Amino acid sequence: MPKLLIIEDEADIRELISFNLEMSGFEVLKARDGEEGLAMAGAESPDLIILDLMLPGMDGFKVCSSLKKDPGTKQIPIIMLTARSEDEDIITGLEMGADDYVTKPFSPRILIARVKTALRRIRPEEKENRNGDQRICIHNLVIDPARHETLLEGDPVSLSATEFAILRFLAENPGWVFSRNQIIDSVKGEDYPVTARSVDVQILGIRKKLGDSGSIIETVRGIGYRMKGE
């Protein structure tokens, strides 16, 4: 049973989310503020964190940054809850390593769908593990979906769940050009309400982490992105 951590200061919202997640078969942990949430994340190692950005004291941005800097929690996917709909606030959260966002007010069904999608991205299907080596070897990269691991010339590259999903998608289709919306659909599902700008941010993050090899991901002006064919 996947274990989820909710970090939300508003009791009514916290209990609403908890009730719906438990009804959907998840184990739920609850924290009332950022400090308590960080302590729980370190002690309990949840499979996913639902994080409100507008927390008292340590806000959600600081909590997200702390989680992603800690080797013990940096791989845990984070879904942001925000009353802010401005692109810049959402992009800031994504740049800090959050994997997804939901704006308030929200439908519990939508939140649960986002949770399940995020968990699928970090849990390859068992059939992949049974079918032998699923690694993608391209240029000087080795991408291992079963281990959720990326190696650059043998050295590990630390990617967020979303960055990994985008890199994997492009690497599986070298030479093909994809629009930002196609990239969004490939890693998050159809009709996903995320800005094209956030895709640019994720691509920029991947390129930075790949260093000189970041040039293998090409921008095709007016269309989108592609990975160079070998």
LUMLUMBA-368298 format. One record per atom (N, C-alpha, C): z, y, x; atom name; chain. Coordinates in steps of 0.05 Angstrom, whole numbers. Layout:
LUMLUMBA-368298
up;north;east;atom;chain
Z;Y;X;CA;A .
...
***
This chain:
LUMLUMBA-368298
up;north;east;atom;chain
0;-24;17;N;A .
0;0;0;CA;A .
0;25;18;C;A .
-20;42;16;N;A .
-20;66;32;CA;A .
3;84;26;C;A .
14;96;47;N;A .
37;114;45;CA;A .
28;143;49;C;A .
34;159;29;N;A .
26;187;30;CA;A .
50;206;31;C;A .
47;228;45;N;A .
68;248;47;CA;A .
58;274;34;C;A .
74;284;15;N;A .
68;309;1;CA;A .
87;330;13;C;A .
75;352;23;N;A .
91;375;33;CA;A .
85;398;15;C;A .
103;403;-4;N;A .
98;423;-25;CA;A .
125;435;-34;C;A .
128;461;-34;N;A .
153;474;-40;CA;A .
158;476;-70;C;A .
137;477;-87;N;A .
141;480;-116;CA;A .
147;453;-128;C;A .
171;450;-139;N;A .
180;424;-148;CA;A .
162;412;-170;C;A .
153;429;-189;N;A .
137;419;-211;CA;A .
111;407;-200;C;A .
98;421;-182;N;A .
73;411;-171;CA;A .
78;386;-154;C;A .
99;387;-138;N;A .
106;364;-122;CA;A .
110;339;-139;C;A .
124;342;-160;N;A .
130;318;-177;CA;A .
105;310;-193;C;A .
88;329;-201;N;A .
63;322;-214;CA;A .
45;305;-196;C;A .
42;315;-171;N;A .
25;300;-152;CA;A .
37;272;-147;C;A .
64;272;-142;N;A .
77;246;-136;CA;A .
73;226;-159;C;A .
77;235;-184;N;A .
75;217;-207;CA;A .
47;205;-208;C;A .
26;222;-205;N;A .
-1;212;-208;CA;A .
-9;194;-185;C;A .
1;199;-161;N;A .
-5;182;-138;CA;A .
9;155;-141;C;A .
34;155;-150;N;A .
48;130;-154;CA;A .
35;113;-176;C;A .
26;127;-197;N;A .
12;112;-218;CA;A .
-15;100;-208;C;A .
-26;111;-187;N;A .
-50;101;-175;CA;A .
-46;81;-153;C;A .
-20;73;-149;N;A .
-14;52;-131;CA;A .
-7;60;-103;C;A .
0;85;-98;N;A .
7;95;-72;CA;A .
38;96;-69;C;A .
47;92;-45;N;A .
75;98;-38;CA;A .
77;128;-31;C;A .
96;142;-41;N;A .
97;171;-38;CA;A .
123;180;-25;C;A .
120;197;-4;N;A .
143;211;8;CA;A .
140;241;1;C;A .
162;255;-2;N;A .
161;283;-10;CA;A .
178;300;8;C;A .
167;323;15;N;A .
181;343;32;CA;A .
178;370;18;C;A .
200;386;20;N;A .
201;412;6;CA;A .
192;436;23;C;A .
190;432;50;N;A .
181;453;67;CA;A .
169;442;92;C;A .
158;460;109;N;A .
144;451;133;CA;A .
161;436;152;C;A .
185;446;157;N;A .
203;432;176;CA;A .
210;404;168;C;A .
216;401;142;N;A .
223;374;132;CA;A .
198;356;133;C;A .
174;368;127;N;A .
150;353;127;CA;A .
143;343;155;C;A .
147;360;175;N;A .
141;351;203;CA;A .
160;328;211;C;A .
185;330;204;N;A .
204;309;210;CA;A .
197;283;197;C;A .
189;284;172;N;A .
181;260;157;CA;A .
156;248;169;C;A .
137;265;176;N;A .
111;255;187;CA;A .
116;240;213;C;A .
134;251;230;N;A .
140;238;255;CA;A .
155;212;252;C;A .
173;211;232;N;A .
190;187;228;CA;A .
177;165;212;C;A .
160;173;193;N;A .
149;153;174;CA;A .
120;145;179;C;A .
105;161;195;N;A .
77;155;201;CA;A .
61;150;176;C;A .
59;169;158;N;A .
43;165;133;CA;A .
14;161;139;C;A .
0;149;120;N;A .
-29;145;123;CA;A .
-45;171;117;C;A .
-33;189;103;N;A .
-46;214;95;CA;A .
-25;234;87;C;A .
-31;260;92;N;A .
-13;281;85;CA;A .
-27;301;66;C;A .
-13;308;44;N;A .
-22;329;26;CA;A .
-5;353;32;C;A .
-17;375;41;N;A .
-3;397;53;CA;A .
-9;423;38;C;A .
11;435;26;N;A .
8;462;14;CA;A .
7;483;36;C;A .
-12;501;35;N;A .
-14;522;55;CA;A .
7;544;51;C;A .
15;550;27;N;A .
33;572;21;CA;A .
62;563;20;C;A .
72;554;43;N;A .
100;545;44;CA;A .
118;567;54;C;A .
143;567;46;N;A .
162;586;56;CA;A .
169;580;85;C;A .
176;601;101;N;A .
182;596;129;CA;A .
158;588;145;C;A .
157;564;154;N;A .
133;554;168;CA;A .
111;548;149;C;A .
90;563;149;N;A .
68;559;130;CA;A .
51;535;136;C;A .
33;528;118;N;A .
17;504;121;CA;A .
-1;505;146;C;A .
-11;528;153;N;A .
-28;530;177;CA;A .
-12;521;202;C;A .
13;531;204;N;A .
30;524;227;CA;A .
37;494;227;C;A .
42;484;203;N;A .
49;455;201;CA;A .
25;438;209;C;A .
1;446;200;N;A .
-23;431;207;CA;A .
-28;432;237;C;A .
-25;455;249;N;A .
-28;458;278;CA;A .
-8;441;293;C;A .
17;440;285;N;A .
37;424;298;CA;A .
31;394;295;C;A .
22;386;272;N;A .
15;357;268;CA;A .
-8;349;286;C;A .
-28;366;289;N;A .
-51;359;305;CA;A .
-46;361;335;C;A .
-25;375;343;N;A .
-19;376;371;CA;A .
-1;353;380;C;A .
12;340;361;N;A .
30;318;367;CA;A .
14;292;369;C;A .
15;278;392;N;A .
-1;253;395;CA;A .
7;232;374;C;A .
32;233;364;N;A .
40;214;344;CA;A .
30;218;316;C;A .
20;243;310;N;A .
12;249;283;CA;A .
-17;261;282;C;A .
-29;265;304;N;A .
-55;280;304;CA;A .
-77;265;290;C;A .
-75;239;287;N;A .
-97;224;274;CA;A .
-92;221;244;C;A .
-70;231;234;N;A .
-65;229;205;CA;A .
-82;249;190;C;A .
-99;240;171;N;A .
-116;259;156;CA;A .
-98;277;139;C;A .
-107;302;136;N;A .
-93;322;121;CA;A .
-111;334;99;C;A .
-101;334;74;N;A .
-114;348;52;CA;A .
-98;373;46;C;A .
-110;396;49;N;A .
-96;421;43;CA;A .
-96;428;14;C;A .
-74;437;4;N;A .
-73;449;-23;CA;A .
-71;479;-20;C;A .
-88;494;-33;N;A .
-88;523;-29;CA;A .
-95;537;-55;C;A .
-80;559;-60;N;A .
-87;577;-82;CA;A .
-108;597;-73;C;A .
-114;596;-48;N;A .
-134;615;-37;CA;A .
-162;602;-39;C;A .
-181;616;-49;N;A .
-208;605;-51;CA;A .
-227;618;-30;C;A .
-216;637;-14;N;A .
-233;651;5;CA;A .
-243;631;27;C;A .
-268;633;34;N;A .
-279;615;54;CA;A .
-264;616;80;C;A .
-256;640;89;N;A .
-243;643;115;CA;A .
-217;627;116;C;A .
-201;627;95;N;A .
-176;613;95;CA;A .
-181;583;96;C;A .
-201;573;82;N;A .
-208;545;82;CA;A .
-218;537;109;C;A .
-236;554;121;N;A .
-247;548;147;CA;A .
-225;547;168;C;A .
-206;566;166;N;A .
-183;566;185;CA;A .
-169;539;185;C;A .
-163;529;161;N;A .
-150;503;159;CA;A .
-167;480;170;C;A .
-193;480;165;N;A .
-210;460;176;CA;A .
-212;462;207;C;A .
-212;486;217;N;A .
-213;490;246;CA;A .
-188;479;259;C;A .
-165;480;245;N;A .
-140;470;256;CA;A .
-138;440;255;C;A .
-157;427;242;N;A .
-158;398;241;CA;A .
-154;385;214;C;A .
-151;401;193;N;A .
-149;389;166;CA;A .
-176;377;159;C;A .
-175;356;143;N;A .
-199;341;136;CA;A .
-211;348;109;C;A .
-195;361;92;N;A .
-205;366;65;CA;A .
-187;388;53;C;A .
-195;397;30;N;A .
-179;417;15;CA;A .
-184;414;-15;C;A .
-163;423;-30;N;A .
-165;424;-59;CA;A .
-153;451;-67;C;A .
-166;466;-83;N;A .
-156;492;-92;CA;A .
-140;490;-118;C;A .
-119;505;-120;N;A .
-102;506;-144;CA;A .
-114;526;-163;C;A .
-112;520;-190;N;A .
-103;496;-202;CA;A .
-123;473;-199;C;A .
-114;449;-199;N;A .
-132;426;-193;CA;A .
-126;404;-213;C;A .
-145;387;-216;N;A .
-142;363;-233;CA;A .
-130;341;-216;C;A .
-109;327;-225;N;A .
-98;305;-209;CA;A .
-119;284;-203;C;A .
-137;279;-222;N;A .
-158;259;-217;CA;A .
-176;267;-194;C;A .
-181;293;-191;N;A .
-198;302;-168;CA;A .
-182;298;-142;C;A .
-157;305;-142;N;A .
-141;301;-118;CA;A .
-139;272;-110;C;A .
-135;254;-129;N;A .
-134;226;-123;CA;A .
-161;216;-112;C;A .
-183;226;-123;N;A .
-209;218;-113;CA;A .
-212;227;-84;C;A .
-203;251;-78;N;A .
-204;261;-50;CA;A .
-187;244;-31;C;A .
-164;237;-41;N;A .
-146;220;-25;CA;A .
-160;193;-18;C;A .
-171;180;-38;N;A .
-184;155;-34;CA;A .
-208;157;-15;C;A .
-223;179;-18;N;A .
-245;183;0;CA;A .
-236;187;29;C;A .
-215;202;33;N;A .
-204;207;60;CA;A .
-194;180;72;C;A .
-181;164;56;N;A .
-171;139;66;CA;A .
-193;119;73;C;A .
-215;120;57;N;A .
-238;103;64;CA;A .
-250;110;90;C;A .
-250;136;97;N;A .
-263;145;122;CA;A .
-248;135;146;C;A .
-222;130;144;N;A .
-207;121;167;CA;A .
-201;91;166;C;A .
-210;77;144;N;A .
-206;49;142;CA;A .
-232;35;138;C;A .
-246;27;159;N;A .
-271;13;156;CA;A .
-267;-12;139;C;A .
-287;-20;124;N;A .
-285;-43;107;CA;A .
-281;-68;123;C;A .
-267;-87;113;N;A .
-262;-112;128;CA;A .
-287;-126;135;C;A .
-308;-124;119;N;A .
-333;-138;126;CA;A .
-345;-127;151;C;A .
-341;-102;158;N;A .
-351;-92;183;CA;A .
-337;-105;206;C;A .
-311;-110;204;N;A .
-297;-123;226;CA;A .
-306;-152;229;C;A .
-314;-165;207;N;A .
-322;-193;208;CA;A .
-350;-197;218;C;A .
-367;-176;215;N;A .
-395;-179;222;CA;A .
-402;-175;251;C;A .
-381;-174;268;N;A .
-387;-171;296;CA;A .
-385;-142;305;C;A .
-398;-137;327;N;A .
-396;-110;340;CA;A .
-412;-90;324;C;A .
-397;-70;313;N;A .
-409;-49;297;CA;A .
-412;-23;313;C;A .
-407;-24;339;N;A .
-408;0;355;CA;A .
-436;12;357;C;A .
-436;38;358;N;A .
-461;53;361;CA;A .
-462;64;389;C;A .
-482;56;405;N;A .
-485;65;432;CA;A .
-510;82;434;C;A .
-506;108;440;N;A .
-528;127;441;CA;A .
-522;148;462;C;A .
-542;154;478;N;A .
-538;173;500;CA;A .
-515;163;517;C;A .
-495;179;522;N;A .
-472;170;537;CA;A .
-447;166;520;C;A .
-452;161;494;N;A .
-431;158;474;CA;A .
-429;129;465;C;A .
-404;120;459;N;A .
-399;95;445;CA;A .
-381;102;422;C;A .
-391;97;398;N;A .
-376;103;373;CA;A .
-369;77;360;C;A .
-343;72;357;N;A .
-333;46;347;CA;A .
-320;51;320;C;A .
-334;46;297;N;A .
-323;51;271;CA;A .
-298;34;265;C;A .
-297;9;275;N;A .
-275;-8;269;CA;A .
-249;2;282;C;A .
-251;14;305;N;A .
-228;26;319;CA;A .
-225;55;313;C;A .
-244;67;299;N;A .
-244;96;295;CA;A .
-242;110;322;C;A .
-259;102;341;N;A .
-257;111;368;CA;A .
-284;121;379;C;A .
-283;143;393;N;A .
-307;153;406;CA;A .
-302;155;436;C;A .
-320;144;452;N;A .
-318;145;481;CA;A .
-342;161;492;C;A .
-336;179;510;N;A .
-357;194;524;CA;A .
-356;187;553;C;A .
-376;172;562;N;A .
-377;162;590;CA;A .
-351;147;596;C;A .
-342;132;576;N;A .
-318;115;579;CA;A .
-292;128;573;C;A .
-292;155;570;N;A .
-267;169;564;CA;A .
-264;175;534;C;A .
-240;172;523;N;A .
-237;177;494;CA;A .
-240;206;487;C;A .
-252;211;464;N;A .
-255;238;453;CA;A .
-239;239;427;C;A .
-221;258;425;N;A .
-204;261;402;CA;A .
-218;277;380;C;A .
-226;263;358;N;A .
-240;276;336;CA;A .
-223;273;311;C;A .
-225;293;293;N;A .
-213;291;267;CA;A .
-229;270;251;C;A .
-218;261;228;N;A .
-232;242;212;CA;A .
-259;252;203;C;A .
-260;278;195;N;A .
-285;289;186;CA;A .
-305;292;209;C;A .
-296;301;232;N;A .
-314;303;256;CA;A .
-325;275;263;C;A .
-308;255;262;N;A .
-317;228;269;CA;A .
-338;219;249;C;A .
-333;224;223;N;A .
-353;215;202;CA;A .
-380;229;206;C;A .
-379;255;213;N;A .
-404;269;217;CA;A .
-419;259;241;C;A .
-404;256;263;N;A .
-417;246;288;CA;A .
-428;218;283;C;A .
-413;201;270;N;A .
-423;174;264;CA;A .
-449;175;248;C;A .
-449;191;227;N;A .
-473;193;209;CA;A .
-497;202;225;C;A .
-494;222;242;N;A .
-517;232;257;CA;A .
-526;211;278;C;A .
-507;197;290;N;A .
-513;177;310;CA;A .
-527;153;298;C;A .
-521;147;273;N;A .
-534;124;260;CA;A .
-563;131;252;C;A .
-570;157;253;N;A .
-597;165;245;CA;A .
-609;184;265;C;A .
-612;175;291;N;A .
-621;193;312;CA;A .
-650;203;306;C;A .
-654;228;311;N;A .
-681;240;308;CA;A .
-686;251;280;C;A .
-670;243;260;N;A .
-673;252;233;CA;A .
-658;278;229;C;A .
-670;297;214;N;A .
-658;322;209;CA;A .
-645;321;181;C;A .
-620;331;180;N;A .
-605;331;155;CA;A .
-595;359;149;C;A .
-597;366;123;N;A .
-586;392;114;CA;A .
-556;390;114;C;A .
-543;413;112;N;A .
-514;414;110;CA;A .
-505;399;86;C;A .
-518;402;63;N;A .
-510;388;39;CA;A .
-513;358;42;C;A .
-534;349;56;N;A .
-538;320;60;CA;A .
-515;309;78;C;A .
-507;325;97;N;A .
-485;317;115;CA;A .
-459;315;98;C;A .
-454;335;81;N;A .
-431;335;64;CA;A .
-431;310;46;C;A .
-454;305;34;N;A .
-456;282;15;CA;A .
-451;255;30;C;A .
-460;254;55;N;A .
-458;229;70;CA;A .
-430;222;77;C;A .
-413;242;82;N;A .
-386;236;91;CA;A .
-365;240;70;C;A .
-372;254;48;N;A .
-351;259;28;CA;A .
-360;252;-1;C;A .
-385;246;-5;N;A .
-393;239;-32;CA;A .
-409;262;-45;C;A .
-424;255;-66;N;A .
-441;275;-79;CA;A .
-425;296;-93;C;A .
-438;320;-96;N;A .
-427;342;-111;CA;A .
-400;351;-100;C;A .
-396;350;-74;N;A .
-371;357;-62;CA;A .
-370;387;-58;C;A .
-350;402;-70;N;A .
-350;431;-69;CA;A .
-339;442;-43;C;A .
-355;441;-22;N;A .
-347;451;4;CA;A .
-369;469;14;C;A .
-362;490;29;N;A .
-382;509;38;CA;A .
-399;498;61;C;A .
-424;507;62;N;A .
-441;500;84;CA;A .
-429;510;110;C;A .
-416;532;109;N;A .
-403;543;133;CA;A .
-384;524;146;C;A .
-369;508;129;N;A .
-350;490;140;CA;A .
-364;467;156;C;A .
-388;460;149;N;A .
-403;440;165;CA;A .
-409;452;192;C;A .
-417;477;193;N;A .
-422;491;218;CA;A .
-397;490;236;C;A .
-374;494;224;N;A .
-349;494;239;CA;A .
-344;466;251;C;A .
-348;445;234;N;A .
-344;418;244;CA;A .
-363;411;267;C;A .
-388;419;264;N;A .
-408;414;285;CA;A .
-400;428;311;C;A .
-391;453;308;N;A .
-382;468;331;CA;A .
-359;454;345;C;A .
-340;444;329;N;A .
-318;430;340;CA;A .
-326;405;355;C;A .
-345;390;344;N;A .
-355;365;357;CA;A .
-368;372;384;C;A .
-385;393;383;N;A .
-399;401;408;CA;A .
-379;409;430;C;A .
-359;424;422;N;A .
-339;432;442;CA;A .
-325;408;454;C;A .
-318;388;438;N;A .
-304;365;448;CA;A .
-322;347;465;C;A .
-348;348;460;N;A .
-367;332;476;CA;A .
-375;347;502;C;A .
-367;372;505;N;A .
-373;387;529;CA;A .
-403;390;533;C;A .
-412;384;558;N;A .
-441;386;564;CA;A .
-458;368;547;C;A .
-447;347;537;N;A .
-462;328;521;CA;A .
-465;338;492;C;A .
-452;360;485;N;A .
-454;371;458;CA;A .
-482;378;451;C;A .
-499;382;471;N;A .
-527;390;465;CA;A .
-543;367;452;C;A .
-532;343;451;N;A .
-547;321;438;CA;A .
-548;326;408;C;A .
-531;343;397;N;A .
-532;351;369;CA;A .
-547;377;368;C;A .
-571;376;356;N;A .
-589;399;356;CA;A .
-588;414;329;C;A .
-590;440;330;N;A .
-593;456;306;CA;A .
-623;459;300;C;A .
-630;453;276;N;A .
-658;457;268;CA;A .
-658;481;249;C;A .
-667;503;259;N;A .
-665;528;245;CA;A .
-676;526;217;C;A .
-661;536;198;N;A .
-670;536;170;CA;A .
-667;510;155;C;A .
-659;489;170;N;A .
-656;463;157;CA;A .
-628;451;160;C;A .
-620;446;185;N;A .
-593;434;189;CA;A .
-590;424;217;C;A .
-582;398;219;N;A .
-576;387;245;CA;A .
-588;359;249;C;A .
-591;351;274;N;A .
-599;324;280;CA;A .
-588;316;307;C;A .
-585;290;312;N;A .
-579;280;338;CA;A .
-604;273;352;C;A .
-607;281;377;N;A .
-631;275;393;CA;A .
-635;245;394;C;A .
-660;237;391;N;A .
-667;209;395;CA;A .
-667;203;424;C;A .
-663;178;431;N;A .
-663;170;460;CA;A .
-691;166;470;C;A .
***
